[in-house]
Amino acid sequence: MKKYKIAVIPGDGVGPEVIAEGVKILDRTAALDGGFSFEFTHFPWGCEYYVKHGRMMDADGIERLSQFDAIYLGAVGYPGVPDHISLWDLLLVIRKRFDQYINLRPVVLLEGAPCPLNGVRREEINMTFVRENCEGEYAGSGSWLYKNTPREIVIQDGVFSRHGCERVMRYAFDLAAREGKSLTSVSKGNALNYSMVFWDQIFREISAEYPKVETHSCLVDAASMFMVKDPKRFEIVVASNLFGDILTDLGAAIAGGMGLAAGANLNPERKYPSMFEPVHGSAPDIAGKGLSNPMASIWAASQLLDFFGHADWGKHVLKSIENTLVKRQALTPDLGGRATTAQTGEAILKGLVNTSPRIYCSDN
């Protein structure tokens, strides 16, 4: 039996609540399948840890995490700890040190999920964003000169390497070719005359290697408009770190809300562990109240199953989320219901047996 070693970082705010439900889902899929299992190791890192120890994770944290097959992250951020500390000293350091250069964000309107757009059919919102995840606008390069003086100057660099652009675009092209879908590159080459002109050039070069993939290019401001007015035009989308970050949050808004937003940070070569997370943030105002929606963390768990080659279980987890949305009997307040985090998780857990790829004689 294959055993997957998973590092669990529940993090801050509602993170521990939603991650607990995802862990239950993963354990249930393994028990029902019988061909694999999970071994979870929890780490107490995050903002509370920072307040006590002056750092977001142990000094040897990266070394310890490198021993795992994957990382399951809850949320990062809490009042009193600056956002640039909570982000750069945990989440981004993991992404960069483990070369998780692919951020995979599904923007899919599940049946039963609310959508603020009028006249849009569910099938018209079905996108996969492939976001560059290690460089670009989030490379952390720049200067802060003459701080706290009238001459203060801040320079924030965007770092775009041919290596970094080519590998994220090839991943997107391969995905589009495999799924028979179109690929749209999002850019801003009319204004960013170095970085985005370079991005556009590389996209054209690589597109020549994939003559069967239908390609489009779209300026980021136009893309944000079309995602609202004509979402069906987007299938696979490749974007830089910043543009991908912004557009996928817009995508979450039109596909059910942040409570359904999941993301995978992938090292496709599997030299390092990949990381899976809900992307809704720590929501400290509702932490500990059982009000948080666990669907995003459970969707992230389905992405983890996909990555390990158990796509059948990944799909069935997603189907159970969808069935729970349709029945509307166990929804959290953000979706108009009165269920607790644990009650929603339990409903999805029970649904796994009914949607599993095999027939089981019991729910135990």
Sequence and secondary structure as in RCSB ss.txt:
>XXXX:A:sequence
MKKYKIAVIPGDGVGPEVIAEGVKILDRTAALDGGFSFEFTHFPWGCEYYVKHGRMMDADGIERLSQFDAIYLGA
VGYPGVPDHISLWDLLLVIRKRFDQYINLRPVVLLEGAPCPLNGVRREEINMTFVRENCEGEYAGSGSWLYKNTP
REIVIQDGVFSRHGCERVMRYAFDLAAREGKSLTSVSKGNALNYSMVFWDQIFREISAEYPKVETHSCLVDAASM
FMVKDPKRFEIVVASNLFGDILTDLGAAIAGGMGLAAGANLNPERKYPSMFEPVHGSAPDIAGKGLSNPMASIWA
ASQLLDFFGHADWGKHVLKSIENTLVKRQALTPDLGGRATTAQTGEAILKGLVNTSPRIYCSDN
>XXXX:A:secstr
 EEEEEEEEEESTTHHHHHHHHHHHHHHHHHHH SEEEEEEE   SHHHHHHHSSSS TTHHHHHTTSSEEEEEE
   TTS HHHHIIIIIHHHHHHTT  EEEEEEE  TT     TT  GGG EEEEEEE SSEEEEEEEEEESTTST
T EEEEEEE  HHHHHHHHHHHHHHHHHHT  EEEEE TTT TTHHHHHHHHHHHHHTT TTS EEEEEHHHHHH
HHHH GGG SEEEE HHHHHHHHHHHHHHTT GGG EEEEE TT SS EEEEE S   GGGTTTT S  HHHHHH
HHHHHHHTT HHHHHHHHHHHHHHHHH SS  GGGT    HHHHHHHHHHHHHHTSSS  S   
